[in-house]
Amino acid sequence: MTNTRIHRLEQIIVDNPNDTFGLFALAKEYEKEENFEKSVQLFEKLLVADENYIGAYYHLGKVYEQLEEIKKALNIYEMGISIAKKLNDMHALSELQNAKMNLLM
């Protein structure tokens, strides 16, 4: 089932390489399969395509945590916090600040 989803999402990305929803969904599928390196690549590509895709910062930070790349996770959370403030997205701001704080504890 998951492989079918991955295949469909990869086709969306082939057809439209900067499809932000497709990139996000595919990154999450790879994360579920614990293919964290592929997930990171897709989240990073997503943020290049749209730096304001606020949900990607939280999820990319969590993948970096899985990879035990704490400095990268903290940097991503900081970037997301900055974007959340710029977008006045208080929900995302709160989630990112909590993720950062939990990582520092």
C-alpha positions in Angstrom: 0.0 0.0 0.0 2.7 2.5 1.0 4.8 1.7 -2.0 1.8 2.4 -4.2 1.4 5.8 -2.5 5.1 6.5 -2.9 5.0 5.6 -6.6 2.0 7.9 -7.2 3.6 10.7 -5.3 6.9 10.3 -7.1 4.9 10.5 -10.4 3.4 13.8 -9.3 6.9 15.1 -8.6 8.2 13.9 -12.0 5.3 15.8 -13.6 5.7 18.9 -11.5 9.0 19.0 -9.5 7.9 22.0 -7.4 4.5 20.6 -6.3 4.7 21.6 -2.7 2.0 19.3 -1.5 3.4 16.4 -3.4 6.9 17.1 -2.0 5.5 17.3 1.5 3.4 14.1 1.2 6.3 12.1 -0.3 8.7 13.3 2.4 6.2 12.1 5.0 5.8 8.7 3.3 9.6 8.3 3.3 9.7 9.3 6.9 7.1 6.7 7.8 9.3 4.1 6.1 12.3 5.4 8.1 14.1 6.5 4.9 15.1 9.6 6.7 17.8 10.7 4.2 15.2 10.7 1.3 12.8 12.5 3.5 15.3 15.2 4.4 16.1 15.7 0.6 12.4 16.2 -0.2 11.7 18.5 2.8 14.8 20.6 1.8 13.6 20.7 -1.8 10.2 21.8 -0.6 11.6 24.7 1.4 13.7 25.8 -1.6 10.5 25.8 -3.7 8.5 27.6 -1.0 10.3 28.9 2.1 6.9 29.9 3.6 5.6 26.2 3.7 5.6 26.5 7.5 4.7 22.8 8.3 7.9 21.6 6.6 10.1 23.2 9.2 8.6 21.2 12.1 8.7 17.9 10.2 12.2 18.4 8.8 13.4 19.2 12.3 11.8 16.0 13.6 13.6 14.0 10.9 16.9 15.6 11.8 16.2 14.6 15.4 15.7 11.0 14.2 19.1 11.2 12.5 20.5 12.6 15.7 21.6 15.8 13.9 20.7 18.1 16.7 22.3 21.3 15.4 20.5 20.9 12.1 17.2 20.3 13.9 17.7 23.4 16.0 18.7 25.5 13.0 15.5 24.4 11.1 13.4 25.1 14.1 14.9 28.6 14.3 14.3 29.2 10.6 10.7 28.0 11.0 10.2 30.3 14.1 11.4 33.2 12.1 9.0 32.4 9.2 6.1 31.8 11.5 6.6 35.2 13.1 6.8 36.8 9.6 3.6 35.0 8.6 2.0 35.8 12.0 1.2 32.0 12.3 0.8 31.7 16.1 0.0 28.0 16.0 3.1 27.0 14.0 5.2 29.4 16.1 4.0 27.6 19.3 4.7 24.2 17.8 8.2 25.1 16.6 9.1 26.8 19.9 8.0 23.8 21.8 9.9 21.4 19.6 13.0 23.5 20.0 12.6 23.7 23.8 12.0 20.0 24.1 15.2 19.4 22.1 17.2 21.6 24.4 16.0 19.9 27.6 
